[in-house]
Amino acid sequence: HDDGVNAAVFSPDGRKLATVSDDNTARIWDVQTGQKLQRLEHDWNVYVTTAFSPDCQKLATVSDDRTARIWDAQTGKELQRLEHDDGVNAAVFSPDGQKLATVSDDNTARIWDAQTGKELLRLEHDDGVNAAAFSPDGQKLATACIDNTARIWDAQTGKELQKLEHDYWVGAAVFSPDSRKLAMASGYYTARIWDVQTGKELLRLEHDDGVNAA
């Protein structure tokens, strides 16, 4: 790349690697040969998350240029450009690949139709949103926010199911494989594990400084 590299992710079949950089590009590489297959251009730096669709056919990227973009991972063609009102921090495909969730400094998470680019749901927060995760069964979306909360939403209706309070900003969210627990990482020295159905805090895991991921 021509500037710092922020993240890398393998395609689900392990044959490709996508990297994103402050040089305003994402690039797709052949894992076996190291050959650059595609160079995908944004108008500003490309952030720390990027996601292949489950079938490996698409790649989603996010940028401070206020867009998330969906690309054809084989040809590099831009398929969809999804507009926010501020920088976009993360994108994640639903387990079936039919939807894409994005989160932004514009205080929203949004769920889009990954085929058409139509906005399906807009989920409102009180500050910028850092991260999102679909549950493995695809029924719920968790979001992590600067407003000191994580929230669990019904991914079909947009109904807020749980609001999980932290003492500081929340930077990451991940569901357990059975969709019953949610782990969150917070800037206030803790990771926490919650019961998804009840919103009860099950465990608090202490660190000596801010926690960035789980």
C-alpha positions in Angstrom: 0.0 0.0 0.0 1.0 3.7 -0.1 0.1 4.5 3.5 -0.7 2.7 6.7 -2.7 -0.5 6.6 -5.6 -0.7 9.0 -7.0 -4.2 8.8 -7.0 -7.5 6.8 -9.6 -10.2 6.4 -9.6 -13.6 4.7 -12.5 -14.5 2.4 -14.6 -17.4 3.9 -13.0 -19.9 1.5 -9.5 -18.8 2.4 -8.4 -18.0 -1.1 -8.3 -14.2 -1.0 -7.2 -11.6 1.5 -8.7 -8.0 1.6 -6.6 -5.2 3.1 -7.7 -1.6 3.8 -5.5 1.5 4.1 -5.1 5.2 4.8 -4.1 5.4 1.1 -7.9 5.5 0.3 -7.9 2.0 -1.1 -8.9 -1.5 -0.3 -7.1 -4.2 -2.1 -7.8 -7.9 -2.8 -4.9 -10.3 -3.0 -4.4 -14.0 -4.0 -3.4 -15.8 -0.8 -1.3 -18.4 -2.6 0.7 -16.1 -4.9 0.5 -12.6 -3.2 -0.8 -11.2 -6.6 -2.9 -8.1 -6.3 -6.3 -9.0 -7.8 -8.3 -5.8 -7.3 -7.7 -2.2 -6.2 -10.8 -0.5 -4.9 -10.9 3.3 -4.6 -12.6 5.4 -1.9 -12.4 9.2 -1.6 -10.9 9.1 1.9 -9.1 6.6 4.1 -10.6 3.2 4.4 -11.2 2.1 8.0 -10.4 -0.9 10.1 -13.2 -3.2 9.1 -14.0 -4.8 5.8 -16.2 -7.8 5.2 -16.5 -10.5 2.6 -20.0 -11.9 2.0 -20.5 -15.5 3.1 -20.4 -16.7 -0.5 -17.2 -14.8 -1.2 -18.7 -12.9 -4.1 -18.9 -9.5 -2.5 -16.7 -7.3 -0.4 -18.0 -4.4 1.8 -15.7 -1.5 2.7 -16.2 1.6 4.9 -14.6 5.0 4.8 -14.4 8.5 6.3 -15.8 9.6 3.0 -19.3 8.9 4.5 -19.9 5.8 2.4 -19.9 2.1 2.7 -19.5 0.4 -0.6 -20.2 -3.1 -1.9 -17.9 -4.5 -4.6 -17.9 -7.5 -6.8 -14.9 -9.4 -5.3 -14.2 -11.1 -8.6 -14.1 -8.1 -10.9 -13.7 -5.1 -8.6 -16.8 -3.4 -9.9 -18.6 -1.2 -7.4 -22.1 -2.6 -7.0 -23.6 -0.4 -4.3 -22.7 2.9 -2.6 -24.5 3.4 0.7 -24.6 6.9 2.0 -24.3 8.1 5.6 -24.2 11.6 7.0 -20.7 11.2 8.6 -17.8 8.8 8.5 -18.7 5.1 8.4 -16.9 2.9 11.0 -17.9 -0.7 10.2 -19.9 -3.0 8.0 -21.0 -6.6 8.4 -23.0 -9.0 6.3 -25.9 -11.0 7.7 -25.2 -14.7 7.9 -27.2 -15.4 4.7 -25.5 -12.5 2.8 -28.8 -10.8 2.0 -28.3 -7.8 4.3 -25.5 -5.4 5.2 -25.3 -3.5 8.5 -23.3 -0.3 8.7 -22.5 2.0 11.6 -21.5 5.6 11.6 -20.4 8.7 13.5 -23.8 10.1 12.4 -25.3 8.3 15.4 -27.0 5.6 13.4 -26.7 2.0 12.5 -28.4 1.0 9.3 -29.4 -2.2 7.7 -29.4 -2.4 3.9 -30.6 -4.8 1.2 -27.2 -6.1 0.0 -28.6 -6.8 -3.5 -30.3 -3.5 -4.2 -28.7 -1.0 -1.8 -32.1 -0.1 -0.3 -32.1 1.1 3.3 -34.3 -1.3 5.3 -33.8 0.0 8.8 -32.3 3.0 10.6 -31.4 2.4 14.3 -30.9 5.6 16.3 -28.3 6.1 19.0 -27.2 9.1 21.1 -23.7 9.3 19.7 -21.4 7.8 17.1 -21.6 4.0 16.6 -18.4 2.0 16.6 -19.3 -1.5 15.6 -22.0 -4.0 14.8 -22.5 -7.8 14.8 -25.3 -10.0 13.5 -26.2 -13.0 15.7 -25.3 -16.3 14.0 -29.0 -17.0 13.5 -29.4 -13.6 11.7 -32.3 -12.6 13.9 -30.6 -9.9 16.0 -28.1 -7.1 15.5 -25.8 -5.8 18.3 -24.3 -2.3 18.1 -21.5 -0.7 20.2 -21.6 3.0 20.8 -19.7 6.0 22.1 -22.8 6.8 24.2 -21.6 4.2 26.8 -24.2 1.6 25.6 -24.4 -1.5 23.6 -27.8 -2.3 22.1 -29.5 -5.4 20.8 -32.1 -5.0 18.0 -34.5 -7.2 16.2 -32.8 -7.3 12.8 -36.2 -7.8 11.0 -38.2 -5.0 12.6 -35.6 -2.6 14.1 -37.2 -2.9 17.6 -34.7 -2.3 20.4 -34.6 -5.4 22.5 -31.9 -4.6 25.1 -29.9 -1.6 26.1 -26.7 -2.6 27.9 -25.1 0.2 30.0 -21.3 0.6 30.3 -19.2 3.1 32.2 -17.5 4.4 29.1 -17.6 4.0 25.3 -18.2 0.6 23.8 -15.9 -0.4 20.9 -16.8 -3.9 19.9 -19.5 -6.6 20.0 -19.5 -10.3 19.2 -22.2 -13.0 19.7 -21.5 -16.5 21.0 -22.0 -19.2 18.3 -25.3 -20.2 19.8 -26.6 -16.5 19.7 -27.4 -16.6 23.4 -24.5 -14.5 24.8 -23.0 -11.2 23.8 -19.5 -10.0 24.6 -18.6 -6.3 24.6 -15.3 -4.4 24.8 -15.2 -1.0 26.5 -12.7 1.8 26.8 -13.2 1.7 30.6 -10.9 -1.3 31.2 -13.6 -4.0 30.9 -15.0 -6.6 28.7 -18.5 -7.9 29.7 -20.6 -10.9 28.7 -24.4 -10.5 28.7 -27.4 -12.7 28.4 -29.0 -11.8 25.1 -32.5 -12.6 26.1 -32.6 -10.9 29.5 -29.9 -8.2 29.2 -28.4 -9.5 32.5 -24.7 -9.0 32.9 -23.1 -12.5 33.4 -19.4 -11.7 33.6 -17.2 -8.6 33.9 -13.6 -9.2 32.8 -11.1 -6.5 34.1 -8.1 -5.2 32.2 -5.6 -2.5 33.1 -6.5 -0.2 30.3 -9.1 0.3 27.5 -10.3 -2.9 25.8 -10.5 -2.6 22.0 -12.0 -5.9 20.8 -13.6 -9.2 21.8 
